[in-house]
Amino acid sequence: QVQLVESGGGLVQAGGSLRLSCRAPRMITSTFNPLTLGWYRQVPGKQREFIAAVDNTGSTNYADSVKGRFTVSRDNARKTVYLQMNSLKSEDTGVYFCNNVRAPGAWGKGTLVNVSS
């Protein structure tokens, strides 16, 4: 059962910004709060790659390719994790997913980000 729902993708020009959201509508807060949640990106023909994660303390981790441009955050009261993406590049194009980093569940549909150069 998919527990996380991604949204916020779209078409944007290079240099622009987007904010992705990952909601957990079926989780209770006591389940959501301790989780380390991550964002991942997949492009056709390639494996899904790690982008960023935030743990229950708010500590974050990023792939080198997005450091300084992307910011991951969470709002436990809303059971939501965000990915603020700035200075977007064409190579950021892909379908973005979120999941539990330590014990991944079923993958959702993701949200498509398309950066035009």
C-alpha positions as CSV (number, residue, x, y, z in Angstrom):
1,Q,0.0,0.0,0.0
2,V,1.4,3.3,-1.1
3,Q,1.7,5.6,2.0
4,L,3.3,8.7,0.4
5,V,1.9,10.9,-2.3
6,E,4.1,13.3,-4.3
7,S,3.0,16.5,-6.0
8,G,4.2,19.9,-7.2
9,G,6.1,18.9,-10.4
10,G,5.7,20.7,-13.7
11,L,7.4,22.4,-16.6
12,V,9.9,25.1,-15.7
13,Q,12.7,26.9,-17.5
14,A,16.3,26.4,-16.6
15,G,17.2,28.7,-13.7
16,G,13.7,28.5,-12.3
17,S,12.3,27.0,-9.1
18,L,9.8,24.4,-8.0
19,R,8.6,23.1,-4.6
20,L,7.7,19.5,-4.4
21,S,5.5,18.0,-1.6
22,C,5.3,14.5,-0.2
23,R,2.2,13.9,2.0
24,A,1.4,10.9,4.1
25,P,-2.4,11.0,4.3
26,R,-2.8,7.5,5.7
27,M,-0.1,7.6,8.3
28,I,-0.8,8.7,11.9
29,T,1.6,11.3,13.2
30,S,3.3,9.0,15.6
31,T,4.3,6.8,12.7
32,F,5.4,9.7,10.4
33,N,7.4,11.7,12.9
34,P,10.3,9.2,13.5
35,L,10.9,8.5,9.8
36,T,13.8,9.5,7.8
37,L,12.3,10.5,4.5
38,G,14.0,10.9,1.2
39,W,13.5,12.2,-2.3
40,Y,14.6,10.3,-5.3
41,R,14.7,10.9,-9.0
42,Q,14.3,8.6,-11.9
43,V,14.9,9.2,-15.6
44,P,14.1,6.7,-18.4
45,G,16.8,4.1,-18.8
46,K,18.5,4.9,-15.5
47,Q,18.2,3.7,-12.0
48,R,16.4,5.7,-9.4
49,E,18.9,8.0,-7.7
50,F,19.0,9.5,-4.2
51,I,18.5,13.3,-4.1
52,A,18.0,14.4,-0.5
53,A,16.7,13.2,2.9
54,V,15.6,14.6,6.2
55,D,15.6,12.7,9.5
56,N,13.3,13.1,12.5
57,T,15.7,15.8,14.0
58,G,15.6,17.9,10.9
59,S,19.1,16.9,9.9
60,T,19.5,16.8,6.1
61,N,21.6,15.0,3.5
62,Y,22.0,15.8,-0.2
63,A,23.4,14.3,-3.4
64,D,26.4,16.3,-4.6
65,S,24.6,17.2,-7.8
66,V,22.0,19.3,-5.9
67,K,23.9,20.7,-2.9
68,G,23.4,24.4,-2.6
69,R,20.4,24.4,-4.9
70,F,17.9,22.1,-3.3
71,T,16.5,22.2,0.3
72,V,14.6,19.4,1.9
73,S,12.4,20.1,4.9
74,R,9.5,18.6,6.8
75,D,6.3,19.7,8.6
76,N,5.3,17.0,11.0
77,A,2.0,18.6,11.9
78,R,1.1,18.3,8.2
79,K,2.8,15.0,7.7
80,T,4.6,16.5,4.7
81,V,8.1,16.6,3.4
82,Y,9.1,19.3,0.9
83,L,11.8,19.7,-1.7
84,Q,12.5,23.2,-2.6
85,M,14.4,23.2,-5.9
86,N,16.2,26.4,-7.1
87,S,18.5,27.2,-10.0
88,L,17.1,24.2,-11.9
89,K,19.1,22.6,-14.7
90,S,18.0,20.5,-17.6
91,E,19.7,17.5,-15.9
92,D,17.3,17.8,-13.0
93,T,14.5,16.6,-15.3
94,G,12.9,13.4,-14.1
95,V,10.2,11.8,-12.0
96,Y,10.6,12.6,-8.3
97,F,9.6,10.1,-5.7
98,C,9.7,10.1,-1.9
99,N,10.0,7.2,0.4
100,N,11.1,6.0,3.8
101,V,14.9,5.9,3.6
102,R,15.5,3.1,6.1
103,A,12.6,0.8,5.2
104,P,11.2,1.8,1.8
105,G,7.6,1.0,1.2
106,A,5.8,0.7,-2.1
107,W,6.7,3.5,-4.5
108,G,4.0,6.0,-5.5
109,K,3.4,7.5,-8.8
110,G,5.9,10.3,-8.3
111,T,5.7,13.8,-9.8
112,L,7.3,14.8,-13.1
113,V,9.7,17.7,-13.2
114,N,10.6,18.9,-16.7
115,V,13.3,21.6,-17.0
116,S,13.6,23.2,-20.4
117,S,16.9,24.7,-21.4
